[in-house]
């Protein structure tokens, strides 16, 4: 198989590239050159935000393309149109955010969607931008378009900061504000499991939309944070704190305390995705302890500092705010 990876140097794109190369696929990585591509790939350079940025893709044929773009949908439109006659299948890494909020839980791929346009030239609304990207891919490739509606993605190479922040915080040791309840169910996917499923799906010729995330309750908030303590070996004490006390302190869920959402309708909707379709097509998710431990190993290889996407907010709780809540 010949794969064209649009991106391929960070997080999801890198994981897909490595999964394809492990199968012996020939991989071409199209990127801006800001980060080194994995060894063994063919690199093409270009900037999809520039009018002439696709010149390197004007020639060549591939069996499949994987696109992780989360900017303006018009970039997906232009790329998909350019490649439609020379590529077999187009996998677009979308998001569960494309479902209209709040969806009825549990919700599958037929749930109502937000509006979006393949011609939009901005990405101010993330959900609408991802939906526009889906429409752009489908417009050019029809049933040859594979739409990967990913949920929360964690694992090595993460450049959003969620799991790296928790690992860094717990590694410092001492009392740690642990937002409860401990048994709160999480739903996420290890980036490597996403990548393996994507490669499998392209090999099998799948098309259409698939929710890509673990089953609800694959891990709990307690298992997640306790895995961080175990992986780091830190002298950390998890201080489980009632969600109402966390919120009363003015702490912002998801941003200041990554991964965590308090009980209630938004959380129930976000962590209640029906993944039966993807599971029937082979999706398997590794234990949370493995995801956490491997991310810690990767983070240590970088000196403990993870890369940060410039278009995403920096996450995490300031030490003085944490201390104030723990003092009560």
N, C-alpha and C positions, 0 to 999 in steps of 0.2 A: 504494500500500500504506500502511496505517496501522499503525504499530508502537508498542507499549507497551514501553518499556525500564525494567526494574526496576533502578534504579541509574543508570548513564549519565553519572556525573560524573567517574569515575576509571577508569584502566587499561582493562580489557576492556570494561566498559560504555560508556566514552567512545568507544573505538575502534569499537564496533558502532554507536553512535549516529551517529558521523560517516560511517561507511560507508553507513548507511541514508539519511542526509540527502543524500549525494552522488548517490544514485539518484533523488532527488526525493520520497522517502517523507515522509509526515507522521509526526513522531515526538513521542510524549508520554513525558516522563521522570518517573518516580516516585522521589523521593529524600527524604532527611531535611532537605535544605536546608543542609547543612554546607559544601558546595562548590558553586560556580557551575555551572549546566548550560550546555552549548554554546548559542550564539546560534541562534535560529530554532526551538527546540523549545517545546512546551507543557510547563510544569512543574506537577506535582502533588506535594504534600508529605505525608509520613506516615512512621511508624516501624514496621517490621514486627515489632520486638521488643515492641511495646505492644499490648495487647488491642484497643484501638480504632484501631490505627494504619493500618488499611486503608480507613477511611471514604471517602477520596478516590477509591477504586477501585470504589465500589458502583454507579456509573453509568458508561456509556461502552462502546463496541464497537471492537474492533481486529482487524486481520487476523492479527496475530501478536504474541507477547510474547517477550522475551528476559530470562532471569532468571540473574543471576550469584551468587546467594546462596550463602554458604559457612558459614552459621551453623546453627542448629537446623533439622532437616528439617520440623518442624511449621509453620514459617513458609512454606515452599514449599507444603506441604499446604493451608494456609488460603488462600493466595493463589490457587493453582491451582483450588481448589474454587469460590472466589468468581468467577473469570473463565471457567470452563469453558463456560458457555452464551453468552458474549459475545466470545470470542476464537477465531480459526480454528486457530492452531497455537501450541504452547508449547515454546520452546527453552530448555533448562536447561543452563547451562555447568557441567559436572561436571569430573571429573578422572580421569586414568589411575590414580590411587591407588585407585580402586574395585576394581581387580583383586587377587585374593588373592595374597599374596606368599609365595614368589617364583613368578611365573608362568613357564611354559615359553616360552622365547624362540625365534623371534619370536611374539608373541601378538596375536590379533585380538579382535574384539568378542565372540566366543563363549567366551573364556577364563573360568575360574571367578572369581566375584566375592566380595567381603567381604559380611558380613551388614549389614543396615541396616533401619531402620524409619521410615516416613513420619511416625510419631507421636512420634518422639524429640524431647525438649524441650531437649537440650543438644548441643553440638558438640565434646565433649572429644576424640573420635576423629575426625580429619579425614576419613579414608577412609569410615568408617561414616556420617558426616554427609552426605557427598556421595552415597553410595549411597542413603541415606534420601531425599534430595532427588530423585534419579532416580525412585524408587518413588512418591513423592508426585506428581510430574508425570505419570507414566504412569497412575497410578490415576485421575486426573481427566481426562486427555486421550486415553488409549489410544494408538492408532497415530498420533494427531496430536501426540504428544510427540516432540521431537527432543533427543537426549541427546548433548551435545558433550563427549567425554572428552579434555580438553586435557592435553597434556604440559607441559613447562617452557615458560612464556610469557615472552618478552622483547620489548623495544621501547619506543617513546615512551610516556609516561604511567605507566611502571612504578612502583608504590608498594610493592614488596616489597624492593627494594634490591640485587638481584643484579648486573645489568649496570651500574647506576649506581655501585655500589661499585667495580667493576673500572675503570670509566672514571675515577673520582675518584682511585683509587690510582695508576693509570698516569700520569695527568695531573701528579702530584707529581714524577714522574721518578725517576731513580736506579735502583739494582738492584731488581728486582721478583721476588719468589718466584713462579715459574711452576710449578704442580704438573704433573708429567708422567704418562705420556709425552706428548710433543708431538703425536703422531699419534692420540691418544685420540679416538675418534669421539663426537660430540655429537648429540643429537636434541632439537629444541626447535621452537617456532613463534613467528614474529613476530606480535604482537598484531593488526596490521593485516591479515595474511593470514588469521588466525582470523576476524576481523570480516567480511572480504569473503566468505569461504566461508559463514559463517552467514547472511548476507543472501541469497546465492545459493541456499542450501538452503531457506530459508523461501519464497523466490520460486518454487522448483521444487516445493514441497509435500513435502519429504522428512520422514521420521519414523524413529524407531529410534535406535540407538546408533552413533556414529562416533568413531573415534580421530582426534584432531586434533593432529598434530605433524608435523614434517618426517620424511623418510626417515632411517633411521639412517646416520650419516656425512655428513649434509648439510653439516656443518662439523666440523673437528677443534678440539681445545683450542688447538693452535698457531694456526690460522686465526682463532679467536675473539680470542685475546689480541693477536695481531699486528694485527688490525683495530682494536683499542683503541689501540694505539700510533700507528697511522696516522691515526685519526680525531682524536686529541687533539694530534698533532704534538709529543708530549712527548719529552724526552731520557731515555727509559726503556730499561733493559736487562733483558730477560727472562732470568732465571736458572732454566733448566729443572732441576727437582729431582725425583729419583726418588720415586715414591709411597711406598715403604717408609720413606724418610727423612722425608717429610712426616708420615706417621703416627707414626713413632717420636718425633717432637717433640711429640706430643700434640695436634696440630692437627685440628680437627673438620671433615671434609669437608662440603661443601654449606652449612654455616653460616659457618665462618670463612673458607673459600675457596669462595665461591658458584659454582654451576654444576658444580663439579668433584666427581666421585666416583672413587675409585681403582679400578683393574681388579679384577674379582672378580664374584661372583654377584649382589650387589645392583645394581652398576652395569650389568652385562650385562642384567639384567631391566629396569631403568628405561629404558635406552637401546636397547631392542630391540622397540619397538612396531611391529606390522604396520599400515601406513596405506594399504594398497591400496584399501580400500573408499572412504575419503575422496578419494583421488587419482582414483579412477574417477568420483567425483561432483564433480570439478573443483578439488580442492585444489592450489594452487601456492604454493611458498615462495620468497621472495626471497633473494638472497645474504646471507651473514652480514655482509659489509662494509657493506651498505646498512642493515641493522638497527642495527649499531653506530654508524655515522656519524649516522643520523637521531636516535638516542637521545642522542648527544652534543650535537647541535644543540638538541634540546629541553631537555636538562639545562642547557646554557648560558643558555637563555632564562629559566631559574629562578634564575640566579645560582650554578649548580653544586650546588644542594642539592635532591635529589628528595624528594617526599612519602613518608611512611612510614605504612603501615597499622598502627593500634595493636594489632591482634590477631595480628600476625606478629612473630617475633623480629627484632631488628636484626642484620644479617649483616655479616661482614667481619672481617679479621684485624688485631689491634692491632699498631701499628708496632714495638713493642719485641719482640713475639714473632716477627714476620717477620725483624727484624734478627738475632735470636739464631740462627735457622735458617740464614740466609745466611752468618753467621760460621762455621757448622759446629761 
